[in-house]
Amino acid sequence: MKPALWLLLAVSTAAAVYVSTFADYTGTTRVMASVGSGVVFVGSALGLWLTSSKE
């Protein structure tokens, strides 16, 4: 499960960078793309934090 969460974290980071710099999105499309990548980023980071060892 951890490799999948790391992959989602990396993909969402790349998606956020793409949306903010290269994508020609405007208005609602840009907001929805940013919110979507942010939700995936926070969700995968939370999942990694919850599955970390507590040693």
Rosetta silent file (secondary structure, phi, psi, omega in degrees, C-alpha in Angstrom):
SEQUENCE: MKPALWLLLAVSTAAAVYVSTFADYTGTTRVMASVGSGVVFVGSALGLWLTSSKE
SCORE:     score description
SCORE:     0.000 S_00000001
   1 L     0.000  -36.566 -179.337    0.000    0.000    0.000 S_00000001
   2 H   -61.446  -41.577  177.902    2.837    2.408    0.750 S_00000001
   3 H   -60.630  -36.748  178.416    4.246    2.308   -2.807 S_00000001
   4 H   -66.308  -39.216  178.358    0.817    3.231   -4.177 S_00000001
   5 H   -67.252  -39.611  176.937    0.561    6.148   -1.750 S_00000001
   6 H   -64.125  -39.423  177.991    4.050    7.359   -2.688 S_00000001
   7 H   -63.760  -44.582  177.347    3.077    7.128   -6.365 S_00000001
   8 H   -62.017  -38.893  178.565   -0.094    9.143   -5.756 S_00000001
   9 H   -62.673  -45.114 -179.991    1.905   11.744   -3.846 S_00000001
  10 H   -67.079  -42.970 -179.348    4.395   12.116   -6.700 S_00000001
  11 H   -65.802  -41.300  179.953    1.715   12.197   -9.399 S_00000001
  12 H   -68.117  -33.651  175.566   -0.367   14.770   -7.553 S_00000001
  13 H   -65.378  -45.821  178.094    2.700   16.965   -7.056 S_00000001
  14 H   -63.093  -38.491  178.794    3.508   16.757  -10.755 S_00000001
  15 H   -65.706  -40.110  178.826   -0.133   17.490  -11.607 S_00000001
  16 H   -64.585  -41.733  177.922   -0.160   20.552   -9.362 S_00000001
  17 H   -64.804  -43.065  179.245    3.008   21.879  -10.980 S_00000001
  18 H   -61.559  -45.909 -178.290    1.597   21.212  -14.450 S_00000001
  19 H   -64.607  -39.730 -175.266   -1.696   22.948  -13.679 S_00000001
  20 H   -79.724  -21.413 -175.704   -0.037   25.986  -12.134 S_00000001
  21 H  -116.523  -43.062 -170.820    2.640   26.513  -14.787 S_00000001
  22 L  -105.047  -30.905 -174.515    1.964   24.820  -18.121 S_00000001
  23 L   -68.635  143.176  179.348   -1.754   24.115  -18.453 S_00000001
  24 L   -97.540   43.666  179.350   -3.810   26.624  -20.363 S_00000001
  25 L   -85.237  147.855  176.318   -6.771   26.233  -18.025 S_00000001
  26 L  -134.864  153.809  172.687   -8.870   29.208  -17.042 S_00000001
  27 L    61.475 -130.765 -174.461  -11.613   29.817  -14.532 S_00000001
  28 H   -63.051  -35.872 -179.790  -13.478   26.858  -13.125 S_00000001
  29 H   -62.242  -42.925  179.244  -11.365   24.285  -14.946 S_00000001
  30 H   -66.027  -42.613  179.328   -8.188   25.565  -13.312 S_00000001
  31 H   -62.959  -46.059 -178.726   -9.792   25.678   -9.866 S_00000001
  32 H   -64.894  -38.543  177.834  -11.162   22.138  -10.181 S_00000001
  33 H   -66.384  -40.677  178.908   -7.804   20.786  -11.393 S_00000001
  34 H   -67.357  -44.195  178.949   -5.990   22.487   -8.509 S_00000001
  35 H   -64.601  -41.789  179.111   -8.496   21.288   -5.928 S_00000001
  36 H   -62.138  -46.313  179.332   -8.394   17.755   -7.327 S_00000001
  37 H   -68.070  -33.521  177.380   -4.627   17.513   -7.228 S_00000001
  38 H   -66.978  -41.115  178.972   -4.617   19.058   -3.743 S_00000001
  39 H   -64.372  -42.871  178.378   -7.135   16.560   -2.410 S_00000001
  40 H   -64.857  -40.718  178.969   -5.125   13.633   -3.801 S_00000001
  41 H   -61.757  -50.558 -178.671   -1.921   15.113   -2.348 S_00000001
  42 H   -65.249  -39.994  178.906   -3.380   15.604    1.133 S_00000001
  43 H   -63.742  -43.139  179.771   -5.073   12.208    1.064 S_00000001
  44 H   -71.265  -36.702  176.499   -1.912   10.352    0.109 S_00000001
  45 H   -64.702  -41.110  177.315    0.175   12.292    2.634 S_00000001
  46 H   -64.857  -41.412  177.514   -2.358   11.474    5.353 S_00000001
  47 H   -62.513  -41.112  176.945   -2.363    7.829    4.312 S_00000001
  48 H   -65.243  -39.243  179.337    1.434    7.700    4.489 S_00000001
  49 H   -65.836  -40.778 -179.446    1.390    9.344    7.912 S_00000001
  50 H   -71.337  -27.909 -179.198   -1.200    6.891    9.219 S_00000001
  51 L   -94.784    4.846  178.981    0.671    3.860    7.907 S_00000001
  52 L   -73.015  152.070  178.630    4.053    4.959    9.241 S_00000001
  53 L   -75.836  143.769 -175.537    5.697    2.901   11.942 S_00000001
  54 L   -97.685   26.489 -176.514    5.489    4.410   15.389 S_00000001
  55 L   -79.648    0.000    0.000    8.902    3.216   16.568 S_00000001
